[in-house]
Structures are given as structure tokens and as C-alpha cells.
Amino acid sequence: MTQFVLAGVLGLLFTVGTFLVLRRDIVRVVWGVTIIAQSANVYLVTMGGLSGTVPIVGHGPPANPGSVTDPLVQALVLTAIVIGFGTTAFALVLTYRVYEEHGTIDLDELGETGGEV
């Protein structure tokens, strides 16, 4: 049951992200890419396993080796979150610079200028 709920939430996140990427406003495009990246992180955590125990089990082998959660997936997702935060901040700063230079963040209006500075 939990997998079906998470699949629905992931589908909704990817849908919202795709909807925002297809907008004309640069800020919405940046947020759409961010939502898609974060939904990919949720997907990775979901596939890494939701139930299990911590990998620190003390001395000796664990009683049930199949129930230990893999910490590698969580470490990779944490790294992806930090990198995504930095990339989003950089994209928003670039968007602000585009607005300062051109006076608009509408992609159609920026396309009409032909890249003139």
C-alpha cells in the first residue's frame, strides 16, 4: 500500500515539475527543474528501501541481514540535495541578472531580442 501512495506522490511531483518547466517565466522553469530533481531524490530513497534497521548493529553479524537499510542511497541523496540547492541558488541569481539586463524574465520576449545585450 505504501508503495502505491509513494508512486502517486512521485507521479504528481514529476507532473508539477514538468508543468512548470513548460512555462514562459524563467523563475517557474527554475522551480520546475528543482521539483523534478527533488522528486528524483525521493524516488531514489524509495527504491533504496523504506523499512529496515540502521546499519550499525554492534558486534557480530545482524540477526536478519536483509532488513538492514543501505546507507549509501541516503548519502547520495543528501549530496544531491546540497548540490541541487547550490544549483538552484545559482540559477536564480542568473535569472535576476537577466532581469536586470533585459527588464523581463519572459522567455518569448527574451527570444525576440535575439540575444542582444
Biopython code that builds the backbone (N, CA, C, O; Angstrom):
import numpy as np
from Bio.PDB.StructureBuilder import StructureBuilder

atoms = [
    (1, "MET", "N", (0.823, -1.194, 0.000)),
    (1, "MET", "CA", (0.000, 0.000, 0.000)),
    (1, "MET", "C", (0.867, 1.258, 0.000)),
    (1, "MET", "O", (0.573, 2.218, -0.713)),
    (2, "THR", "N", (1.924, 1.252, 0.791)),
    (2, "THR", "CA", (2.800, 2.417, 0.883)),
    (2, "THR", "C", (3.458, 2.713, -0.456)),
    (2, "THR", "O", (3.644, 3.878, -0.810)),
    (3, "GLN", "N", (3.811, 1.676, -1.203)),
    (3, "GLN", "CA", (4.453, 1.888, -2.493)),
    (3, "GLN", "C", (3.510, 2.571, -3.480)),
    (3, "GLN", "O", (3.955, 3.370, -4.304)),
    (4, "PHE", "N", (2.220, 2.268, -3.408)),
    (4, "PHE", "CA", (1.261, 2.890, -4.311)),
    (4, "PHE", "C", (1.085, 4.374, -3.990)),
    (4, "PHE", "O", (0.955, 5.198, -4.895)),
    (5, "VAL", "N", (1.081, 4.706, -2.707)),
    (5, "VAL", "CA", (0.971, 6.111, -2.305)),
    (5, "VAL", "C", (2.206, 6.879, -2.758)),
    (5, "VAL", "O", (2.090, 7.971, -3.314)),
    (6, "LEU", "N", (3.382, 6.314, -2.525)),
    (6, "LEU", "CA", (4.612, 6.977, -2.951)),
    (6, "LEU", "C", (4.702, 7.092, -4.472)),
    (6, "LEU", "O", (5.199, 8.094, -4.986)),
    (7, "ALA", "N", (4.233, 6.090, -5.188)),
    (7, "ALA", "CA", (4.227, 6.171, -6.649)),
    (7, "ALA", "C", (3.309, 7.289, -7.114)),
    (7, "ALA", "O", (3.643, 8.007, -8.056)),
    (8, "GLY", "N", (2.163, 7.449, -6.473)),
    (8, "GLY", "CA", (1.252, 8.540, -6.812)),
    (8, "GLY", "C", (1.844, 9.905, -6.518)),
    (8, "GLY", "O", (1.717, 10.833, -7.316)),
    (9, "VAL", "N", (2.496, 10.022, -5.357)),
    (9, "VAL", "CA", (3.136, 11.294, -4.991)),
    (9, "VAL", "C", (4.275, 11.617, -5.952)),
    (9, "VAL", "O", (4.427, 12.766, -6.367)),
    (10, "LEU", "N", (5.068, 10.624, -6.305)),
    (10, "LEU", "CA", (6.164, 10.853, -7.252)),
    (10, "LEU", "C", (5.636, 11.256, -8.626)),
    (10, "LEU", "O", (6.186, 12.152, -9.267)),
    (11, "GLY", "N", (4.581, 10.604, -9.073)),
    (11, "GLY", "CA", (3.968, 10.980, -10.339)),
    (11, "GLY", "C", (3.450, 12.410, -10.312)),
    (11, "GLY", "O", (3.602, 13.151, -11.283)),
    (12, "LEU", "N", (2.839, 12.796, -9.198)),
    (12, "LEU", "CA", (2.332, 14.161, -9.046)),
    (12, "LEU", "C", (3.478, 15.173, -9.053)),
    (12, "LEU", "O", (3.374, 16.220, -9.693)),
    (13, "LEU", "N", (4.563, 14.870, -8.349)),
    (13, "LEU", "CA", (5.715, 15.775, -8.320)),
    (13, "LEU", "C", (6.336, 15.934, -9.712)),
    (13, "LEU", "O", (6.647, 17.050, -10.129)),
    (14, "PHE", "N", (6.515, 14.829, -10.424)),
    (14, "PHE", "CA", (7.059, 14.915, -11.772)),
    (14, "PHE", "C", (6.113, 15.692, -12.696)),
    (14, "PHE", "O", (6.572, 16.432, -13.566)),
    (15, "THR", "N", (4.798, 15.529, -12.514)),
    (15, "THR", "CA", (3.829, 16.251, -13.326)),
    (15, "THR", "C", (3.895, 17.748, -13.068)),
    (15, "THR", "O", (3.904, 18.543, -14.008)),
    (16, "VAL", "N", (3.940, 18.136, -11.799)),
    (16, "VAL", "CA", (4.033, 19.559, -11.456)),
    (16, "VAL", "C", (5.338, 20.150, -11.973)),
    (16, "VAL", "O", (5.349, 21.256, -12.514)),
    (17, "GLY", "N", (6.434, 19.422, -11.811)),
    (17, "GLY", "CA", (7.718, 19.895, -12.305)),
    (17, "GLY", "C", (7.724, 20.070, -13.815)),
    (17, "GLY", "O", (8.247, 21.063, -14.321)),
    (18, "THR", "N", (7.153, 19.124, -14.533)),
    (18, "THR", "CA", (7.079, 19.228, -15.985)),
    (18, "THR", "C", (6.190, 20.393, -16.404)),
    (18, "THR", "O", (6.515, 21.114, -17.348)),
    (19, "PHE", "N", (5.078, 20.580, -15.710)),
    (19, "PHE", "CA", (4.191, 21.712, -15.997)),
    (19, "PHE", "C", (4.934, 23.036, -15.825)),
    (19, "PHE", "O", (4.801, 23.939, -16.651)),
    (20, "LEU", "N", (5.708, 23.146, -14.761)),
    (20, "LEU", "CA", (6.437, 24.395, -14.521)),
    (20, "LEU", "C", (7.573, 24.608, -15.520)),
    (20, "LEU", "O", (7.859, 25.744, -15.898)),
    (21, "VAL", "N", (8.214, 23.539, -15.946)),
    (21, "VAL", "CA", (9.301, 23.671, -16.918)),
    (21, "VAL", "C", (8.771, 24.201, -18.255)),
    (21, "VAL", "O", (9.500, 24.873, -18.986)),
    (22, "LEU", "N", (7.536, 23.910, -18.571)),
    (22, "LEU", "CA", (6.954, 24.327, -19.849)),
    (22, "LEU", "C", (6.344, 25.735, -19.808)),
    (22, "LEU", "O", (5.703, 26.147, -20.775)),
    (23, "ARG", "N", (6.527, 26.470, -18.729)),
    (23, "ARG", "CA", (6.005, 27.840, -18.632)),
    (23, "ARG", "C", (6.945, 28.813, -19.320)),
    (23, "ARG", "O", (8.065, 28.454, -19.685)),
    (24, "ARG", "N", (6.478, 30.068, -19.499)),
    (24, "ARG", "CA", (7.275, 31.097, -20.152)),
    (24, "ARG", "C", (8.142, 31.874, -19.173)),
    (24, "ARG", "O", (9.094, 32.533, -19.592)),
    (25, "ASP", "N", (7.845, 31.817, -17.904)),
    (25, "ASP", "CA", (8.566, 32.578, -16.875)),
    (25, "ASP", "C", (9.807, 31.793, -16.448)),
    (25, "ASP", "O", (9.714, 30.610, -16.119)),
    (26, "ILE", "N", (10.967, 32.453, -16.454)),
    (26, "ILE", "CA", (12.216, 31.758, -16.135)),
    (26, "ILE", "C", (12.211, 31.234, -14.694)),
    (26, "ILE", "O", (12.719, 30.144, -14.435)),
    (27, "VAL", "N", (11.647, 31.994, -13.767)),
    (27, "VAL", "CA", (11.634, 31.553, -12.369)),
    (27, "VAL", "C", (10.833, 30.267, -12.221)),
    (27, "VAL", "O", (11.223, 29.367, -11.477)),
    (28, "ARG", "N", (9.726, 30.185, -12.924)),
    (28, "ARG", "CA", (8.920, 28.950, -12.869)),
    (28, "ARG", "C", (9.671, 27.776, -13.486)),
    (28, "ARG", "O", (9.551, 26.645, -13.016)),
    (29, "VAL", "N", (10.429, 28.037, -14.516)),
    (29, "VAL", "CA", (11.237, 26.972, -15.130)),
    (29, "VAL", "C", (12.286, 26.474, -14.140)),
    (29, "VAL", "O", (12.509, 25.269, -14.020)),
    (30, "VAL", "N", (12.925, 27.400, -13.434)),
    (30, "VAL", "CA", (13.931, 27.005, -12.434)),
    (30, "VAL", "C", (13.283, 26.172, -11.340)),
    (30, "VAL", "O", (13.830, 25.143, -10.942)),
    (31, "TRP", "N", (12.132, 26.599, -10.849)),
    (31, "TRP", "CA", (11.454, 25.830, -9.800)),
    (31, "TRP", "C", (10.976, 24.477, -10.314)),
    (31, "TRP", "O", (10.969, 23.498, -9.568)),
    (32, "GLY", "N", (10.578, 24.413, -11.579)),
    (32, "GLY", "CA", (10.188, 23.132, -12.156)),
    (32, "GLY", "C", (11.340, 22.147, -12.198)),
    (32, "GLY", "O", (11.171, 20.972, -11.873)),
    (33, "VAL", "N", (12.510, 22.620, -12.597)),
    (33, "VAL", "CA", (13.700, 21.756, -12.619)),
    (33, "VAL", "C", (14.041, 21.312, -11.195)),
    (33, "VAL", "O", (14.424, 20.163, -10.974)),
    (34, "THR", "N", (13.901, 22.223, -10.237)),
    (34, "THR", "CA", (14.187, 21.884, -8.840)),
    (34, "THR", "C", (13.217, 20.817, -8.324)),
    (34, "THR", "O", (13.632, 19.877, -7.645)),
    (35, "ILE", "N", (11.942, 20.958, -8.642)),
    (35, "ILE", "CA", (10.953, 19.967, -8.194)),
    (35, "ILE", "C", (11.224, 18.611, -8.829)),
    (35, "ILE", "O", (11.109, 17.582, -8.163)),
    (36, "ILE", "N", (11.582, 18.598, -10.107)),
    (36, "ILE", "CA", (11.894, 17.326, -10.760)),
    (36, "ILE", "C", (13.120, 16.677, -10.111)),
    (36, "ILE", "O", (13.146, 15.463, -9.911)),
    (37, "ALA", "N", (14.136, 17.485, -9.782)),
    (37, "ALA", "CA", (15.334, 16.936, -9.145)),
    (37, "ALA", "C", (15.013, 16.374, -7.758)),
    (37, "ALA", "O", (15.508, 15.309, -7.389)),
    (38, "GLN", "N", (14.195, 17.082, -7.002)),
    (38, "GLN", "CA", (13.848, 16.594, -5.670)),
    (38, "GLN", "C", (12.955, 15.359, -5.741)),
    (38, "GLN", "O", (13.051, 14.480, -4.885)),
    (39, "SER", "N", (12.095, 15.281, -6.740)),
    (39, "SER", "CA", (11.280, 14.077, -6.873)),
    (39, "SER", "C", (12.144, 12.882, -7.286)),
    (39, "SER", "O", (11.847, 11.745, -6.917)),
    (40, "ALA", "N", (13.203, 13.134, -8.044)),
    (40, "ALA", "CA", (14.147, 12.044, -8.356)),
    (40, "ALA", "C", (14.846, 11.578, -7.086)),
    (40, "ALA", "O", (15.111, 10.387, -6.926)),
    (41, "ASN", "N", (15.149, 12.511, -6.180)),
    (41, "ASN", "CA", (15.752, 12.126, -4.897)),
    (41, "ASN", "C", (14.789, 11.287, -4.064)),
    (41, "ASN", "O", (15.192, 10.297, -3.453)),
    (42, "VAL", "N", (13.523, 11.680, -4.040)),
    (42, "VAL", "CA", (12.517, 10.891, -3.307)),
    (42, "VAL", "C", (12.401, 9.503, -3.918)),
    (42, "VAL", "O", (12.255, 8.513, -3.201)),
    (43, "TYR", "N", (12.467, 9.431, -5.242)),
    (43, "TYR", "CA", (12.420, 8.134, -5.921)),
    (43, "TYR", "C", (13.588, 7.250, -5.494)),
    (43, "TYR", "O", (13.404, 6.064, -5.217)),
    (44, "LEU", "N", (14.790, 7.826, -5.440)),
    (44, "LEU", "CA", (15.957, 7.040, -5.047)),
    (44, "LEU", "C", (15.838, 6.530, -3.615)),
    (44, "LEU", "O", (16.176, 5.381, -3.332)),
    (45, "VAL", "N", (15.362, 7.379, -2.719)),
    (45, "VAL", "CA", (15.190, 6.946, -1.329)),
    (45, "VAL", "C", (14.133, 5.849, -1.243)),
    (45, "VAL", "O", (14.286, 4.890, -0.487)),
    (46, "THR", "N", (13.065, 5.994, -2.016)),
    (46, "THR", "CA", (12.008, 4.988, -2.019)),
    (46, "THR", "C", (12.536, 3.644, -2.509)),
    (46, "THR", "O", (12.229, 2.602, -1.930)),
    (47, "MET", "N", (13.328, 3.671, -3.573)),
    (47, "MET", "CA", (13.859, 2.429, -4.109)),
    (47, "MET", "C", (14.962, 1.851, -3.222)),
    (47, "MET", "O", (15.240, 0.653, -3.274)),
    (48, "GLY", "N", (15.585, 2.700, -2.412)),
    (48, "GLY", "CA", (16.627, 2.229, -1.502)),
    (48, "GLY", "C", (16.075, 1.438, -0.333)),
    (48, "GLY", "O", (16.818, 0.729, 0.345)),
    (49, "GLY", "N", (14.806, 1.550, -0.096)),
    (49, "GLY", "CA", (14.179, 0.803, 0.990)),
    (49, "GLY", "C", (13.639, 1.722, 2.062)),
    (49, "GLY", "O", (14.327, 2.631, 2.526)),
    (50, "LEU", "N", (12.411, 1.477, 2.446)),
    (50, "LEU", "CA", (11.764, 2.323, 3.439)),
    (50, "LEU", "C", (11.793, 1.712, 4.827)),
    (50, "LEU", "O", (11.749, 2.431, 5.825)),
    (51, "SER", "N", (11.865, 0.410, 4.895)),
    (51, "SER", "CA", (11.859, -0.232, 6.203)),
    (51, "SER", "C", (13.182, -0.949, 6.418)),
    (51, "SER", "O", (13.807, -1.429, 5.473)),
    (52, "GLY", "N", (13.580, -1.009, 7.628)),
    (52, "GLY", "CA", (14.829, -1.667, 7.959)),
    (52, "GLY", "C", (15.428, -1.039, 9.197)),
    (52, "GLY", "O", (14.884, -0.089, 9.760)),
    (53, "THR", "N", (16.534, -1.574, 9.602)),
    (53, "THR", "CA", (17.207, -1.055, 10.779)),
    (53, "THR", "C", (18.442, -0.294, 10.349)),
    (53, "THR", "O", (18.845, -0.337, 9.187)),
    (54, "VAL", "N", (19.028, 0.393, 11.286)),
    (54, "VAL", "CA", (20.251, 1.131, 10.987)),
    (54, "VAL", "C", (21.381, 0.139, 10.747)),
    (54, "VAL", "O", (21.363, -0.961, 11.298)),
    (55, "PRO", "N", (22.373, 0.517, 9.925)),
    (55, "PRO", "CA", (23.443, -0.439, 9.624)),
    (55, "PRO", "C", (24.414, -0.658, 10.773)),
    (55, "PRO", "O", (25.249, -1.559, 10.694)),
    (56, "ILE", "N", (24.336, 0.134, 11.839)),
    (56, "ILE", "CA", (25.215, -0.061, 12.996)),
    (56, "ILE", "C", (24.517, -1.043, 13.926)),
    (56, "ILE", "O", (23.579, -0.678, 14.635)),
    (57, "VAL", "N", (24.972, -2.273, 13.922)),
    (57, "VAL", "CA", (24.278, -3.317, 14.663)),
    (57, "VAL", "C", (25.082, -3.853, 15.844)),
    (57, "VAL", "O", (24.617, -4.746, 16.552)),
    (58, "GLY", "N", (26.246, -3.334, 16.057)),
    (58, "GLY", "CA", (27.039, -3.819, 17.186)),
    (58, "GLY", "C", (27.982, -4.920, 16.761)),
    (58, "GLY", "O", (28.373, -5.000, 15.596)),
    (59, "HIS", "N", (28.348, -5.765, 17.702)),
    (59, "HIS", "CA", (29.300, -6.844, 17.443)),
    (59, "HIS", "C", (28.595, -8.038, 16.819)),
    (59, "HIS", "O", (27.478, -8.390, 17.197)),
    (60, "GLY", "N", (29.256, -8.639, 15.877)),
    (60, "GLY", "CA", (28.712, -9.841, 15.257)),
    (60, "GLY", "C", (27.801, -9.521, 14.093)),
    (60, "GLY", "O", (27.455, -8.364, 13.859)),
    (61, "PRO", "N", (27.421, -10.544, 13.374)),
    (61, "PRO", "CA", (26.544, -10.334, 12.222)),
    (61, "PRO", "C", (25.125, -9.977, 12.665)),
    (61, "PRO", "O", (24.710, -10.357, 13.760)),
    (62, "PRO", "N", (24.376, -9.254, 11.832)),
    (62, "PRO", "CA", (22.996, -8.920, 12.185)),
    (62, "PRO", "C", (22.124, -10.169, 12.183)),
    (62, "PRO", "O", (22.419, -11.150, 11.500)),
    (63, "ALA", "N", (21.059, -10.114, 12.951)),
    (63, "ALA", "CA", (20.166, -11.267, 13.049)),
    (63, "ALA", "C", (19.492, -11.547, 11.707)),
    (63, "ALA", "O", (19.331, -12.705, 11.323)),
    (64, "ASN", "N", (19.098, -10.494, 10.994)),
    (64, "ASN", "CA", (18.462, -10.640, 9.689)),
    (64, "ASN", "C", (19.145, -9.676, 8.727)),
    (64, "ASN", "O", (18.773, -8.503, 8.689)),
    (65, "PRO", "N", (20.127, -10.123, 7.948)),
    (65, "PRO", "CA", (20.889, -9.215, 7.090)),
    (65, "PRO", "C", (20.040, -8.522, 6.031)),
    (65, "PRO", "O", (20.423, -7.453, 5.556)),
    (66, "GLY", "N", (18.920, -9.084, 5.652)),
    (66, "GLY", "CA", (18.083, -8.484, 4.629)),
    (66, "GLY", "C", (17.300, -7.281, 5.118)),
    (66, "GLY", "O", (16.745, -6.541, 4.306)),
    (67, "SER", "N", (17.241, -7.066, 6.429)),
    (67, "SER", "CA", (16.429, -5.968, 6.952)),
    (67, "SER", "C", (17.247, -4.720, 7.266)),
    (67, "SER", "O", (16.713, -3.764, 7.829)),
    (68, "VAL", "N", (18.524, -4.711, 6.914)),
    (68, "VAL", "CA", (19.375, -3.548, 7.177)),
    (68, "VAL", "C", (19.251, -2.579, 6.011)),
    (68, "VAL", "O", (19.397, -2.978, 4.855)),
    (69, "THR", "N", (18.980, -1.299, 6.303)),
    (69, "THR", "CA", (18.846, -0.277, 5.272)),
    (69, "THR", "C", (20.219, 0.099, 4.739)),
    (69, "THR", "O", (21.174, 0.252, 5.500)),
    (70, "ASP", "N", (20.304, 0.247, 3.423)),
    (70, "ASP", "CA", (21.565, 0.614, 2.782)),
    (70, "ASP", "C", (21.814, 2.109, 2.966)),
    (70, "ASP", "O", (21.030, 2.916, 2.467)),
    (71, "PRO", "N", (22.883, 2.507, 3.667)),
    (71, "PRO", "CA", (23.133, 3.936, 3.899)),
    (71, "PRO", "C", (23.710, 4.664, 2.687)),
    (71, "PRO", "O", (23.733, 5.895, 2.671)),
    (72, "LEU", "N", (24.173, 3.941, 1.682)),
    (72, "LEU", "CA", (24.765, 4.578, 0.514)),
    (72, "LEU", "C", (23.743, 5.425, -0.240)),
    (72, "LEU", "O", (24.061, 6.522, -0.699)),
    (73, "VAL", "N", (22.531, 4.923, -0.367)),
    (73, "VAL", "CA", (21.483, 5.663, -1.070)),
    (73, "VAL", "C", (21.185, 6.967, -0.342)),
    (73, "VAL", "O", (21.035, 8.012, -0.974)),
    (74, "GLN", "N", (21.099, 6.911, 0.968)),
    (74, "GLN", "CA", (20.805, 8.114, 1.745)),
    (74, "GLN", "C", (21.938, 9.123, 1.643)),
    (74, "GLN", "O", (21.686, 10.326, 1.581)),
    (75, "ALA", "N", (23.172, 8.658, 1.625)),
    (75, "ALA", "CA", (24.310, 9.565, 1.486)),
    (75, "ALA", "C", (24.327, 10.215, 0.107)),
    (75, "ALA", "O", (24.618, 11.405, -0.007)),
    (76, "LEU", "N", (24.024, 9.463, -0.929)),
    (76, "LEU", "CA", (23.982, 10.019, -2.279)),
    (76, "LEU", "C", (22.867, 11.050, -2.426)),
    (76, "LEU", "O", (23.060, 12.085, -3.063)),
    (77, "VAL", "N", (21.710, 10.777, -1.845)),
    (77, "VAL", "CA", (20.593, 11.719, -1.926)),
    (77, "VAL", "C", (20.908, 12.982, -1.137)),
    (77, "VAL", "O", (20.578, 14.082, -1.581)),
    (78, "LEU", "N", (21.537, 12.847, 0.017)),
    (78, "LEU", "CA", (21.918, 14.027, 0.784)),
    (78, "LEU", "C", (22.892, 14.893, -0.016)),
    (78, "LEU", "O", (22.776, 16.119, -0.019)),
    (79, "THR", "N", (23.837, 14.269, -0.684)),
    (79, "THR", "CA", (24.764, 15.010, -1.536)),
    (79, "THR", "C", (24.022, 15.679, -2.688)),
    (79, "THR", "O", (24.316, 16.825, -3.026)),
    (80, "ALA", "N", (23.069, 14.982, -3.291)),
    (80, "ALA", "CA", (22.288, 15.551, -4.395)),
    (80, "ALA", "C", (21.445, 16.733, -3.935)),
    (80, "ALA", "O", (21.261, 17.685, -4.693)),
    (81, "ILE", "N", (20.932, 16.693, -2.715)),
    (81, "ILE", "CA", (20.148, 17.800, -2.182)),
    (81, "ILE", "C", (21.023, 19.040, -2.036)),
    (81, "ILE", "O", (20.607, 20.137, -2.409)),
    (82, "VAL", "N", (22.219, 18.879, -1.502)),
    (82, "VAL", "CA", (23.125, 20.014, -1.311)),
    (82, "VAL", "C", (23.541, 20.599, -2.664)),
    (82, "VAL", "O", (23.550, 21.818, -2.834)),
    (83, "ILE", "N", (23.882, 19.745, -3.617)),
    (83, "ILE", "CA", (24.261, 20.224, -4.943)),
    (83, "ILE", "C", (23.075, 20.903, -5.631)),
    (83, "ILE", "O", (23.241, 21.928, -6.293)),
    (84, "GLY", "N", (21.883, 20.335, -5.474)),
    (84, "GLY", "CA", (20.689, 20.934, -6.052)),
    (84, "GLY", "C", (20.385, 22.301, -5.461)),
    (84, "GLY", "O", (19.948, 23.202, -6.176)),
    (85, "PHE", "N", (20.612, 22.464, -4.167)),
    (85, "PHE", "CA", (20.405, 23.761, -3.530)),
    (85, "PHE", "C", (21.351, 24.806, -4.116)),
    (85, "PHE", "O", (20.931, 25.923, -4.418)),
    (86, "GLY", "N", (22.606, 24.456, -4.275)),
    (86, "GLY", "CA", (23.573, 25.374, -4.854)),
    (86, "GLY", "C", (23.250, 25.710, -6.303)),
    (86, "GLY", "O", (23.369, 26.865, -6.712)),
    (87, "THR", "N", (22.846, 24.720, -7.078)),
    (87, "THR", "CA", (22.493, 24.939, -8.474)),
    (87, "THR", "C", (21.256, 25.829, -8.598)),
    (87, "THR", "O", (21.203, 26.704, -9.462)),
    (88, "THR", "N", (20.267, 25.606, -7.737)),
    (88, "THR", "CA", (19.060, 26.434, -7.761)),
    (88, "THR", "C", (19.384, 27.875, -7.395)),
    (88, "THR", "O", (18.882, 28.802, -8.032)),
    (89, "ALA", "N", (20.214, 28.077, -6.380)),
    (89, "ALA", "CA", (20.602, 29.433, -5.995)),
    (89, "ALA", "C", (21.334, 30.124, -7.146)),
    (89, "ALA", "O", (21.089, 31.298, -7.425)),
    (90, "PHE", "N", (22.226, 29.401, -7.809)),
    (90, "PHE", "CA", (22.961, 29.966, -8.937)),
    (90, "PHE", "C", (22.016, 30.319, -10.087)),
    (90, "PHE", "O", (22.158, 31.380, -10.696)),
    (91, "ALA", "N", (21.055, 29.445, -10.392)),
    (91, "ALA", "CA", (20.099, 29.711, -11.474)),
    (91, "ALA", "C", (19.220, 30.911, -11.149)),
    (91, "ALA", "O", (18.891, 31.694, -12.040)),
    (92, "LEU", "N", (18.835, 31.066, -9.883)),
    (92, "LEU", "CA", (18.020, 32.225, -9.510)),
    (92, "LEU", "C", (18.825, 33.522, -9.596)),
    (92, "LEU", "O", (18.276, 34.560, -9.965)),
    (93, "VAL", "N", (20.105, 33.481, -9.263)),
    (93, "VAL", "CA", (20.953, 34.663, -9.406)),
    (93, "VAL", "C", (21.112, 35.017, -10.884)),
    (93, "VAL", "O", (21.066, 36.192, -11.247)),
    (94, "LEU", "N", (21.299, 34.011, -11.736)),
    (94, "LEU", "CA", (21.373, 34.277, -13.176)),
    (94, "LEU", "C", (20.063, 34.852, -13.703)),
    (94, "LEU", "O", (20.073, 35.718, -14.577)),
    (95, "THR", "N", (18.943, 34.378, -13.179)),
    (95, "THR", "CA", (17.646, 34.916, -13.579)),
    (95, "THR", "C", (17.529, 36.381, -13.187)),
    (95, "THR", "O", (17.004, 37.187, -13.954)),
    (96, "TYR", "N", (18.009, 36.728, -12.011)),
    (96, "TYR", "CA", (17.990, 38.118, -11.573)),
    (96, "TYR", "C", (18.847, 38.989, -12.481)),
    (96, "TYR", "O", (18.467, 40.113, -12.810)),
    (97, "ARG", "N", (20.005, 38.470, -12.886)),
    (97, "ARG", "CA", (20.871, 39.222, -13.794)),
    (97, "ARG", "C", (20.213, 39.409, -15.159)),
    (97, "ARG", "O", (20.350, 40.471, -15.766)),
    (98, "VAL", "N", (19.507, 38.403, -15.646)),
    (98, "VAL", "CA", (18.785, 38.527, -16.907)),
    (98, "VAL", "C", (17.717, 39.609, -16.777)),
    (98, "VAL", "O", (17.522, 40.408, -17.693)),
    (99, "TYR", "N", (17.029, 39.633, -15.642)),
    (99, "TYR", "CA", (16.008, 40.656, -15.428)),
    (99, "TYR", "C", (16.633, 42.051, -15.382)),
    (99, "TYR", "O", (16.074, 43.000, -15.932)),
    (100, "GLU", "N", (17.780, 42.176, -14.735)),
    (100, "GLU", "CA", (18.453, 43.480, -14.691)),
    (100, "GLU", "C", (18.882, 43.942, -16.077)),
    (100, "GLU", "O", (18.764, 45.126, -16.394)),
    (101, "GLU", "N", (19.372, 43.039, -16.900)),
    (101, "GLU", "CA", (19.872, 43.390, -18.222)),
    (101, "GLU", "C", (18.756, 43.657, -19.226)),
    (101, "GLU", "O", (18.849, 44.592, -20.022)),
    (102, "HIS", "N", (17.701, 42.843, -19.194)),
    (102, "HIS", "CA", (16.675, 42.900, -20.226)),
    (102, "HIS", "C", (15.351, 43.476, -19.738)),
    (102, "HIS", "O", (14.510, 43.836, -20.563)),
    (103, "GLY", "N", (15.137, 43.575, -18.440)),
    (103, "GLY", "CA", (13.891, 44.120, -17.915)),
    (103, "GLY", "C", (12.721, 43.159, -17.951)),
    (103, "GLY", "O", (11.591, 43.561, -17.674)),
    (104, "THR", "N", (12.959, 41.901, -18.285)),
    (104, "THR", "CA", (11.894, 40.909, -18.326)),
    (104, "THR", "C", (12.488, 39.529, -18.059)),
    (104, "THR", "O", (13.682, 39.294, -18.245)),
    (105, "ILE", "N", (11.614, 38.626, -17.617)),
    (105, "ILE", "CA", (12.032, 37.230, -17.466)),
    (105, "ILE", "C", (11.143, 36.317, -18.301)),
    (105, "ILE", "O", (11.164, 35.097, -18.136)),
    (106, "ASP", "N", (10.358, 36.917, -19.203)),
    (106, "ASP", "CA", (9.515, 36.158, -20.117)),
    (106, "ASP", "C", (10.381, 35.598, -21.243)),
    (106, "ASP", "O", (11.099, 36.344, -21.909)),
    (107, "LEU", "N", (10.313, 34.289, -21.453)),
    (107, "LEU", "CA", (11.170, 33.647, -22.440)),
    (107, "LEU", "C", (10.853, 34.077, -23.866)),
    (107, "LEU", "O", (11.759, 34.176, -24.693)),
    (108, "ASP", "N", (9.578, 34.336, -24.171)),
    (108, "ASP", "CA", (9.226, 34.785, -25.522)),
    (108, "ASP", "C", (9.801, 36.166, -25.804)),
    (108, "ASP", "O", (10.314, 36.410, -26.896)),
    (109, "GLU", "N", (9.723, 37.066, -24.840)),
    (109, "GLU", "CA", (10.270, 38.402, -25.028)),
    (109, "GLU", "C", (11.792, 38.363, -25.113)),
    (109, "GLU", "O", (12.391, 39.129, -25.868)),
    (110, "LEU", "N", (12.420, 37.477, -24.345)),
    (110, "LEU", "CA", (13.876, 37.350, -24.434)),
    (110, "LEU", "C", (14.294, 36.770, -25.770)),
    (110, "LEU", "O", (15.352, 37.123, -26.292)),
    (111, "GLY", "N", (13.481, 35.884, -26.334)),
    (111, "GLY", "CA", (13.781, 35.298, -27.637)),
    (111, "GLY", "C", (13.671, 36.307, -28.767)),
    (111, "GLY", "O", (14.363, 36.181, -29.777)),
    (112, "GLU", "N", (12.805, 37.312, -28.608)),
    (112, "GLU", "CA", (12.629, 38.327, -29.632)),
    (112, "GLU", "C", (13.840, 39.267, -29.725)),
    (112, "GLU", "O", (14.116, 39.825, -30.787)),
    (113, "THR", "N", (14.558, 39.436, -28.610)),
    (113, "THR", "CA", (15.720, 40.318, -28.636)),
    (113, "THR", "C", (16.873, 39.701, -29.401)),
    (113, "THR", "O", (17.785, 40.416, -29.816)),
    (114, "GLY", "N", (16.858, 38.405, -29.596)),
    (114, "GLY", "CA", (17.912, 37.732, -30.371)),
    (114, "GLY", "C", (19.233, 37.650, -29.628)),
    (114, "GLY", "O", (20.279, 37.482, -30.256)),
    (115, "GLY", "N", (19.213, 37.764, -28.318)),
    (115, "GLY", "CA", (20.424, 37.646, -27.535)),
    (115, "GLY", "C", (21.227, 38.939, -27.447)),
    (115, "GLY", "O", (22.379, 38.921, -27.014)),
    (116, "GLU", "N", (20.634, 40.056, -27.850)),
    (116, "GLU", "CA", (21.350, 41.329, -27.766)),
    (116, "GLU", "C", (21.492, 41.762, -26.323)),
    (116, "GLU", "O", (20.586, 41.571, -25.511)),
    (117, "VAL", "N", (22.629, 42.343, -26.013)),
    (117, "VAL", "CA", (22.885, 42.798, -24.647)),
    (117, "VAL", "C", (22.670, 44.286, -24.548)),
    (117, "VAL", "O", (22.836, 44.864, -23.474)),
]
sb = StructureBuilder()
sb.init_structure("model")
sb.init_model(0)
sb.init_chain("A")
sb.init_seg("    ")
for serial, (resi, resn, name, xyz) in enumerate(atoms, 1):
    if name == "N":
        sb.init_residue(resn, " ", resi, " ")
    sb.init_atom(name, np.array(xyz, "f"), 0.0, 1.0, " ", f" {name:<3s}", serial, name[0])
structure = sb.get_structure()
